[in-house]
């Protein structure tokens, strides 16, 4: 079990305090979903939708890059 889970509504990492998903969680997710990239994208997209509601002041493009842009 990872300590790098999102703390809402700020969407900060509970393990290291960085913006979630932090670099550690990104590495963990890539390893967990290495054979299921579409599932990873769907998982992250779900979090993106939730974060967009909580972080309405953050530009949509920034949130997209933060939650999905790195996962390709």
C-alpha positions as CSV (number, residue, x, y, z in Angstrom):
1,X,0.0,0.0,0.0
2,X,1.3,3.4,-0.9
3,X,1.5,6.5,1.3
4,X,1.3,8.7,-1.8
5,X,-2.5,9.1,-2.0
6,X,-4.4,12.3,-2.8
7,X,-5.5,14.5,0.0
8,X,-8.5,16.4,-1.1
9,X,-9.7,19.1,-1.7
10,X,-6.2,20.4,-2.2
11,X,-5.1,17.4,-4.3
12,X,-1.8,17.2,-2.5
13,X,0.1,14.0,-1.9
14,X,-0.4,12.6,1.6
15,X,3.1,11.0,1.4
16,X,5.3,13.9,0.3
17,X,3.2,17.0,0.1
18,X,3.7,17.6,-3.7
19,X,0.9,18.1,-6.1
20,X,-0.8,14.7,-6.7
21,X,0.0,12.6,-8.5
22,X,3.5,13.2,-7.3
23,X,6.6,11.7,-9.1
24,X,6.6,8.7,-6.8
25,X,3.0,7.9,-7.3
26,X,3.4,8.3,-11.1
27,X,6.2,5.7,-11.0
28,X,4.1,3.4,-8.9
29,X,1.1,3.8,-11.2
30,X,3.1,3.1,-14.3
31,X,4.4,-0.1,-12.7
32,X,0.9,-1.1,-11.5
33,X,-0.7,-0.5,-14.9
34,X,2.2,-1.4,-17.2
35,X,0.0,-3.8,-19.2
36,X,-3.2,-1.8,-18.9
37,X,-2.6,1.8,-20.2
38,X,-6.2,2.4,-21.0
39,X,-7.2,1.4,-17.5
40,X,-4.6,3.8,-16.1
41,X,-6.0,6.6,-18.3
42,X,-9.5,5.9,-17.0
43,X,-8.4,5.8,-13.4
44,X,-6.6,9.1,-13.8
45,X,-9.5,10.7,-15.8
46,X,-11.8,9.9,-12.9
47,X,-9.5,11.7,-10.5
48,X,-9.2,14.6,-13.0
49,X,-12.9,15.1,-13.0
50,X,-13.0,15.2,-9.2
51,X,-10.0,17.5,-9.0
52,X,-11.5,19.9,-11.6
53,X,-14.4,20.4,-9.2
54,X,-12.2,21.1,-6.2
55,X,-9.5,23.1,-8.1
56,X,-11.8,25.3,-10.3
57,X,-9.2,28.1,-10.1
58,X,-6.5,25.9,-11.8
59,X,-6.5,26.1,-15.7
60,X,-7.9,23.0,-17.3
61,X,-4.8,22.5,-19.4
62,X,-2.6,22.4,-16.3
63,X,-4.9,19.8,-14.7
64,X,-4.9,17.7,-17.9
65,X,-1.1,17.7,-17.9
66,X,-0.9,17.0,-14.2
67,X,-3.3,14.1,-14.3
68,X,-3.1,12.6,-17.8
69,X,-0.3,14.2,-19.8
70,X,2.5,12.2,-18.2
71,X,0.9,8.8,-18.6
72,X,1.4,8.3,-22.3
